[in-house]
Amino acid sequence: MFERSRRGRAAVLAATLGITAVASVPGPAAAADIPASQGRPATASSVEAGFTAAAAVDGDAGTRWSSTFADPQWLQVDLGSTQSINQVVLNWEAAYASAFTIQTSTDAATWTNITPVTAGQVGVQNLNVSGNGRYVRMSGTTRATPYGYSLWEFQVFTTNGGTTLPTSDTPDFGPNVRIFDPSTPASTIQTAVDNTFNAQLRSPTAQFGTQRQVFLFKPGTYGRVWANVGFYTTLAGLGLNPDDVTINGAVNVDSGWNYGDEANATQNFWRSMENLSIVPEGGVNRWAVSQAAPMRRVHIRGNLTLAPSNQDNGQGYSSGGYLADSVVDGVVSSGSQQQWYTRDSRIGSWEGGVWNMVYSGVQGAPANAFPNPPHTTLATTPVTREKPYLYVDSAGLYRVFVPAVRRNSAGASWPNAAGTSIPMREFYVAKPGDSAARINSALAQGLNLFFTPGTYSLDQTIRVTRANTVVTGIGFPTLIPNNGVEALNVADVDGVKVSGLTFDAGTTNSPTLMSVGQAGVHTDHAANPISLQDVFFRIGSSVQGKATTTLAVHADDTLIDHIWAWRADHGGAPTGWTVNTGDTGLVVNGDDVLATGLFVEHYQKYEVIWNGNRGRTIFFQNEKPYDVPNQAAWIGPRGNGYAAYKVADSVTDHELWGGGSYSFFNVNPSVRVDRAFEVPVRSGVRLHSILTVSLGDVGTIANVVNDTGGAVPNPAGNTVPRNVVNYP
């Protein structure tokens, strides 16, 4: 039988013909314009197996037209009017033409050749042409393979039909971004931040609302500002270094906002603070957050507390957070934080700890002592690349600074961080309402992507194929795929940086929401790895989303730095075992992948599957799915339930530091899972400082790792953990 899969057939033909298949990578030719052919009506002489003509003009280099296996064949596009044509770009699949011409027509009846007979090639082929016509045709006369003719994309460019996407060094970031400078009255700033927060205060809809707000501060010193930070809200400085922006007052997160549950901070998600310094009023800044609420590149000129103000009355719980590339002059007090990860920072000292406090590359961190007190401390972080960030230069122009890779790092990277500064004119500034085709056109134009706050509906996959592309966002821009497509696909190329994005699964199941690299391909990216930072995924939130796998990482050496993959236990839309379905949060197939700050929760099968060799994770936080209806519905390949963290039996080298998994089977407390961590028993697979907890003693985890560690609920009750210091 013929191999008809997209990658499978390319691989078969590549092996048969002795060529390198690069068909899925669009080229930079036709760089400045959106093709006049994009989205226009297309027809073909024949279609094989549903690979329609329209797929070759949809702007998506992952879909294709394919003909039946015969000569001759043609593909044509209707531009809508007669136009002057100056370039045609063909992105051939492995089944290409060894002889073809490009033709034009005014009536689709009489055709004129505007190229000589031309030999095709696998991949992108650019043809400079001169001709006029409403209809443009690829007329293939001879096939290069036993298969038909197959094009990923057929792009026609005209002298009057293309549109250069706009860029600027002083871009419009849209209505949801407020920019202040030191001359702005403090009262104006206070009113702006108050209005944003008060609109959410005790609101039953804010947690899954569409509001997205960013407050940016140009370099200088600001008078008293007390900024309460709510959902989907970011405060950030626009200096090259954090100390270029100083706020006197507070950037504050506390409990008390939450409709119907005002006593705790365990749902203080989706907010951030970056690249500024704070002189805290009263000497202490409060940042009582849980997941997906990063603090990066911040200088606290005093003390920092991570717990809500009402913790002293036995309430005010908080549950996990992330601090990186920061300096705290005084004491960091974790209070009720159940788990926390701090990376590459400098602190005066740390006090407190509940179950799982992890530090890597933190100057001033407490000594390694897990489980009593529960500190897991590594002197350095093996590999880091800090998150790209927006700043304004001395001329008032906007730029994005992309920090360089550091190895065996400790302490903050600033001031004088190594890296590259990219002018904003090299970014396409995306705004809500932009189509996926337009965003892909920007990538084809050779631009980076900068997403502004809002929600983005995607009817096709955003495909990043150029090495070193920066894809970043501010204010939790949220990408929602339609019709089961994958939202974002990163090719197996060096140095792509993806940061500051949130993904909501759509109502039609997506096999994956995001993938990095190509399955089965192992290219060495150690010198210039792909990196993911502050990337958050939701299966069920404002919509009843579905996705089989949330994130698949195929590329070797990828850096995963702070993700939260969350199958929702509650949402703006109803959630439930058969409603917002999702098997696995993260699958790692690449070798030498490093995760620093990995939060994965509530998936229905293995929540993390690690197939690649030499993987490392520093800090893992997990809750098992709350809503398992009964044990019969949750039987895995090795007994009751599925482990939270699964290392494949084929893996020979793997290491994890600081991992916690918690049960709360509130739908059916009789449910149990046999183990939280499942790994092959060999000397190269090592786990350090791992634990389990039955929250409120609801549901059972029978062992911590494999058949070791004992069960929770612990017989002593009171939500006492089981700890394993080292395994094996």
N, C-alpha and C positions, 0 to 999 in steps of 0.2 A: 504493500500500500504506500501511496505517496504520503510523505510527512507534510502536514499542512499547518503545523503550529508556527507562530511568528518567528521565534528564535530557532526552533528545531529545524525548519527547512533551511534557514540561513546557514546553520552549522553543517547540515548535510551537504549543501552545495559548496560551502567553503572548503570542506574536506575533499570533495570530488574534484574541484577545479583548481585547488592549490592557491586559494586567494584568502585574504583577510576580510571577513564580513564586518562592515562598519555601517550597515544600512540604517541603524536607528539613530545615528548621530547627524543632525542637520549641520550644514556648513555655513560659514559666515558670508558667503556671497549673497548678493542682493541685500546687503547689510542694512541699508538705510531705510528701506521701505517695507510696508505691509504689502504682500502680493495683491495685485488687482484681481487675481483669480480666487483669493481666499473666500470661502463660503459661497461662491457662485455656483449655479447649476452645472453639473458635470454628467456626461454620458460616456458610454464605452461600447465597443463592439461586442464584448462579452464580459461576464463576471464569473469568477470561480468561487464557489463555496461561501458566498455572502460577503466577499471582499469588494465592496461596491465602489463605483467611480467617485462618489462624494467623499469617500475616505481619503482620497489623494489631494483634496483641496480644502480640508478642514483645519489646516494649521497644526495638526497633531502628528508628530513624527513617529508615533506609535501605532497608527492605523494605516491601512494600505488598500490600494486597488490591485486586484490580480485578475488576469484573463484566463480563459481556457487554454489548453495546451495545443495551440495551433497557430500557424501564420496565415495571413497577416492579422494584426490586431491594432486597435486605436483607442485613445482616450482623448476626449475633448472637453473644453470648458467654455461657457458662455459668459463673456465679460459684461454683457448688458448693453453695450454700445461699441461702435467702432473706435478703436484706440490705437495709439502709436506704441508699438511693442519694442522694447530695447533689451530685454533679458529674459531667459527662461532657465529655471533651476529645476533639475530632476534629481530626486533622492531615490535611487534605485534600491530595491531589495536584491538579494542574491540572484533572483531570477530577472535578468536584465536583457536588454536588446543588444545584439551585436550589429544591427543595422536599423536605423530609424531616421526620420526627418521630422522637423517641426513645420507645421503648416498653419496658414491663416485663411479665414474666409469671412465674407460679410454676410453670407446667407446660409452657411452650413451645407451648401451644395457644391459650390465651385471652390477648389482649394489651391493655394499657392505655397510652394515650398519657400521658406525663409532661411533654411539651412541646407547644406549639402547632406548627402547620406553620411550619417555619423555613427560611430561605434559607441555604445554605452559602456558603463563601468559600475561596479558595485559601489554604492555610496553616493555621495553628492557630486553632481556634474553641472557646471555652470556654462551656459552658452550665451554669449553676447550676440544679439540678433538685431535686425532692422526690418520692420514690416508693419502693416496695418491690418486690423481686422477686429471683428466682434468675437469671432470664434477662433480658438487656438487649439491645435491638435498635435499630439504625439502619434505619429503614424509608424508603427513598427512593422518591419518587413521580415526580419530574421531574428529568431530567438538565440540567445547564447547558451541556453540550457534546455533540458528536456521539458521543463515546466513552461508556464506561460510567461507573460510580461507582468511585472509587479513593481509598483511605485508607492513608496511611503508618502511622497509629496510631489506634486506637479505645480510649480509656482511660476506665474507669469507676471512680469513687471513692465510697467508702461511709463512713458514720459509724463503722462497726465493722470495716471490712475493710482499711484502709490501715495502713501501718507507717512511722512517721517514722524515717528513718535516723539513727542516733546520732552526735552530735558532742560534742567536749569541748575545753576549753582545757588539760586535763591528760590527753591521750589515752594509751591503752595502745598502745605501738608493737610489741607482740608479743615472743615469747621470743628473737628473734634480735637484739634491740637491748639493749645494756647501757649504763646511764647511771651515771656516776661524779660525785662532787663532791669538793672538796678534803679533806673529812674521811675519805674512803675510804682505808684503808691502802694504801700503794704496793705492798705484797706482794699484796694482793687484786687490784689492777689487773694486776700482772705475771703472776699466775697465770692470770687470764682471757685475756690476750692470748697467753700461751704455749700454753695449752691449744688455742686456736683454730689457731695456726700449726703446732704440733707434730702436730696431726691431719692436716695436709696434707704434712708434710715427707717428701720422697721418695716420695710417694704416686703410683701410676700412674693414679688416678682423680680426683684433686683438681681438675685443670685444667678438667674438664667436670662437676664434681659439682654437687649441689644445695645445698651449704652456702652460707649468706649470713649475714655477721656485721657488726654496726655497734657501735662503741664511741664513746659521746658523753660529752664532758667539760663539766660545768657551769663557769661562770666561777670562776677562782681559779688558784692555783699548785700544781703537782703535783711531788712528790719523784721520785726516779729511776725512770723507766719506760723500758725498752728494748723497743719494740714492733716485732717483725718482722711485716711485713704480707704476707699471702698472698692467694690468690684470693678474689674477692668479699668483700673486707674493706675497711671504711671506718673511719677515725678522723677525728672532727670535733669542733670546739669548739662550745659552745652560747652563746657570747657574741655581742653585737651586733657586736663587732670582734675580729679575730684576737688582739690583745694582751690580751683579756679572759681568755684561757686560756693558761697557760704550762706546758709540759711540759719537765722537765729529763731529759735522756737521749737518746732517739732515736726517730724513726719511720722504720724501716729497711727498705729493700728491697735484696736482694743476690742473687747467684746461689748455687748450691749446694743448692737445694731440689728441683730437677727430677729426677724419676725417670728414670734412664738417660741424662741429659744435664746434668750438674751444673756444667759449666764456663762456661755463658753465661746471659745474661739476656734473650735475644730472645723468650722466651715469658712474660715477666713482665707479663701482661695483667690487666685487670679488678680493679683495686684503686685506692683513692683516699685523699687526705688533704685536709682542708678546714678553714679558719676557726680556726686555732690558731697559736700561736707555739712555737718549739722553741729551747731552749738546748742545743745538741748537745754530748754528751759527747766530749771531745777536740777540740772546735771544729769538727767536720765532721759533717753529716748526709748519709746515703747514700740515694739514691732511684734505683736502677738499674732502670728500667722500660722497657717498650716500649709498644705501643698500648693505648688504653682504660684509662689509669692516670693520671688528671688530678691535678694539685696546684693547688688554687685557694685564694686568700685565706689564704696562709700567710706567717708571718714567721719566717725562719731567722736567729737571732741568732748568726751565725757563717758558716761556709762550707757549700756544698752541692756534692756530687759526684753525677753522674748515671750513673756507670759502676760495674760490679761490682768487688769487692775483688781479684779474681784477674786483672784486665786486664794487670798487669805481666808475666805469664808468656805473653803472646800469645794468651790466651783471654779469655773473659768479654765477649763481644760484647753490645751492646744496640742497640735498633733503633727509636728514635722515641718521642717523648713530648710532653707538653703542660704548660706552666706559665703561669698567668694570675693577674692581680690580686694579686700577691705582692711581698714585700720580702725580699731576701737581703742582709744587711749586708756580707758578705764576698765571696769569689770563688765563682762558679759554674764548675765544671770538668766539661766534657761528656765527656772521655775517649773511650771507644769508641763513643759514640752516633753512629750513622750519619746521623741527621737529628733535628731537634728544633725545636719552635715555642714561642716565648715571647711573651706578649702583655700589654701594659698592666701593667708591673711596674717595680720599681726594684731594681737590683743594684749591688753594689760594683764588680764587673768580671766578665768572662767569659774563660775560657781553653779552647782546644781547638776542634775541629771536624773532621768527616770529609768529608761530602759536601754536606749541605744544612741549614744552620742559619739559621733565619729569626726575625726580631724585628720586632714592630710596637708602637709606643708604649712602648718599654722604655728607661727612664732608666738610663744606664750601659752600654748595649749597645755592642758593638764596631762600628766603622765599616763601612759597606757596602763590600765588597771582592770579592764573588764573581767568579771561583771560587777565588782564592788570596789569603787563606784564604776558606773557603766561607760567608761571612756575607752574608746579604741583610737589610738593615736599613731599615725605614720609621720615620720619626720619630713618626708617630701611627697609630692605627687609625681608619678612616673612621667606623664606627658600632659601638658596643658596648652590650650590656646584660648585666651580670654575672648569674650564675646565682642564682636564689632559694635561700635557705638557712634552716634551722631555727635558732631561738635561744630562750632562756628569759628572760623579763623580770624586773624586780625583785620582782614579786609571785609569782614561781614559775610563771607561766603560759607556755605555749608559743605561739610565733608564727612566721610565715614572713616574712622580709624579702625584698621584691622590688625590686631595684635599678632605678633609672631609666635610660633611654637616655642614653648619652653620645655626643658627636660629636667627631671628630678628637681622640681621647683619648690620654693618655699617663700612665704611672705608675699606681699602685694607686688604686682608688676610695675606699678607707677611710683614716683614720676619717672619720666624718661624711658617709657616702655618702648621696646623694639617693635617695629611693625611697619605697615604701609598705610598712607593716607590717600583715600580715593575721593576725588571731587564728585559732588552730587550730579553733575552733568553726565556722569557715567552710570547713573541709576535711572531706571524708570520708576517714578513715584506712583504706585498703584493706589487706586481709590475704590471704595465700594461701588459696585456697578460695572467695573471693568470686567470684561469677559475673559475666560481662560484663553481664547484665541488671541486677544489683544496682549495679554501677559506673555504668551508664548512668542508673539511677534517681537516683543521687547527683548526677550532672550535671544531670538534669532538675529536681532539687530546688534547683538554683542553687548547688551546692557546688563547690569546687575539689577536686582529688584529690591525696592523699598516699599513695604506695605504700610499704609496709613490705617488708623483705627477704623473698624467697621467689620461687617460680614461680607463674604465673597462667595457667591454661588458659582460652582464650577461644573460645566457640562462636558469638559474634557480634562485630561491630565495636564498639569503644569510639568514640563519636562526641562530639566537642567542638564545640559550636555557639554557645556564649555568648562574647562578646568578653571579653577580659582574664582568661579562666580560667587558673588555674595548675595544671599537671599535673606533679608532681615525685615523685621517689623517693629513698630512701636504701638503700645496701647492694646495689646492682645487682638490683633487682626485675626479673624476667624474664618477658615476656609471650610466650605461645606460642599462635598461632591454630590452630584446628582446622578441618578440612574446607575449606581453601582460602580462608577469609575474610581480609579485611584486619584487622590488629590494631588500628590507630588511625587515625582520620580526623579532621582538623581542618578546620573550615569556613573559608570565606573571610571572616573577621572580624578585627577589630583585636586586637592585643596578647595573643594566647594565648602562654603560656610552657610549653614542654615540656622537662623536664630529668631527668637521672639515671635513665634507663630503658634496659633491654636487651631486644632482641627476638630470639627464636629462631624461624626459619621452621619451620612444621609439616611433617608428612610428606606432606600433600596440597598441591600447588602453589598458592601465593597469587599472583595477578597483581601485587599490591603488598603490602608489609608495613605501610607507613605513607604517607599522603598528606596534603599541606598545601594548602588552598585548593581551588578548583574549576577543572578544565581549561577553558581558554578565557575565564576571567573575569580581568580586570585591574583590580582595585580598588586605589587608592592607599593603602598602609599606611605611608607613610614616617614619619609623625608617631608611630606606635605599631605597630611591626612585630611580626609573629609571630617567636618565637625558639625555636631548638632548641639545647640545650647538654648535652654529655656523654650523647649518645644513641647507643647502640651496637647494631649489627645483625649477626646471624650466620646464614649459610646453611650449615647442617651444623655440629653441635657435639655436644651430648648426644643429639640426634636427627638423622635423615637428612633435613634440611629442604630445601625447594624454594620458590623465589620468583622470578618473572620479573624484577620490578623491586623493589629493596629500598625506596627512598625516592623519592617523586615530589613535587616542590615546585612547585605551580602559583601560589601567592600571591605577588604582587609585594612587594618590599622585605623578604622573609624573611631573618633572620639565622641562619646555620648556624655554630654556634660549638663546634667539636670533636665530630665524629662519626667513628666507625670502622665502615664497612660492609665486612664480611669474608665472602667465600665461603671456607669453611674448607679449608685444605690438610691438616689433620689434625683429629681429634676423638675424642670418647668413643665415637661410632658411626663405622663406616667411611665414608670420603669417596672421591670419584672423579668422573671426567668425566661419567658418566651417572647418578651417585648423588645428590649434592647439587648440583642444577642451579640456575643463576642467571645471567641475561643481563647485567643492569646494576645497579650499586650506587646511582647517583644520577641522576635526570633532573630538570633544572631547566627549567621552562616559564615561570616568573614572571620579570618584569623587575626590574632593580635589586636582585637577590639578592646577598648578601655571604656568602662562606664564609671563616671564619678557623679554620684547623686542620682540614683535610679529608684523611681517611685512607680510601682505598677500594682493596680488594685482591682479586685472583684471580677476577674475574668472567669470563664466557665470551665476551662480546661487548664493545662499548664500555663501559668501566667508569663513566665519567662522560659524560653527554650534556647539553650546555648549549644550550638552545634560546632562552632569554630574552635580551633585550637589556640592555646595561649591567651585566652580571654582573662580579663581582670575586671572586678567590680569593687569599687570603694563606696560603701553605703548602699544598702538595699532596704526599702520599706514596702511592706505589703499588707493588705488585708484581703482575706479570702472572700468569695462572694457571700453576701448576707442571705441571698434569696434562694438557696438550694431548697427545692420543695420537699425532697425526701432522699433517702440514701440510694434507692434504686435508680434515681435520675442522675446520679453522680458517682459512677463507677469508672475508674480509670484503668489503664493497662496493667497497673500493679496493685490493684486493690481499691480501697475506699477513697474516692476523691482524687484530686490531682495536686501534686506539689506546686508550691508557688514558684520555685526556682529549680529548673530541671537542666542539668548538664548531661549531654548525650553520652551514651555508653562508649561511643567511639573516641571521645575526647581524652587525650593523654595529659594535657597541662591546662590547669585553670586555677584561679585564686580569687577568693572573695574575702573582704574585710568588713565586718559590721553589717549584719543582715538580720532583719526582724520580720516575722510573719505572724499575723493575728487573726483569730477567728471570732466571728460574731454571727452565728447561724440563727438569726432571730426568727426567721420564718419557720424553722424546724430545729430546735435546739438539740434533737437527738442525732443530727447529722455529725459525722466525723470524717476526718481526712487522716490517712495513715502516717503522713510525714509532710513537713513544710519544705524541706530541701531534699532533692533526690539527685545523687551524683554517683559516678562510678568510683569504686574503691580502688584507688591506686595512688602511689606516692606523689605523683605530679598534680593531683587534684586536691587542693587544700582550702579549707574554710576556717575563718577565724572570727570569733566574737559573734556567734549567731544565737538567736533566741526565738521562742514562741510565747504567745500570750493568748489566753482565752478571755476576751474582753467581757467583763461582767460575768465570767464563768459560763458563757453562752456558747455551746458547741465544743467539740473535742478535736485537738490535734494530738495524735497518738505518739508522735516522736518528732524531735527537732530535725534530724538529718538521717535518712535511711531508717535504720532500726535503733538509733541511738538518741539519748537525751531525755526520754520519759515524756509523759503526757501532761497536757494542760486541758482542763483546769487542774492546776496543782492542788493536791489534797488540802493544802493550807487555805485555799480560797483567796478571796480578796484580790483577784486578778494578779496572781504571782507568776512571774515568768519561769520558763525552763531555759537554761543557758548551756551552751557548749562552747568552751573557750577555743579549742582547736579540734579539727577533724581532718584526717584521721589522727 
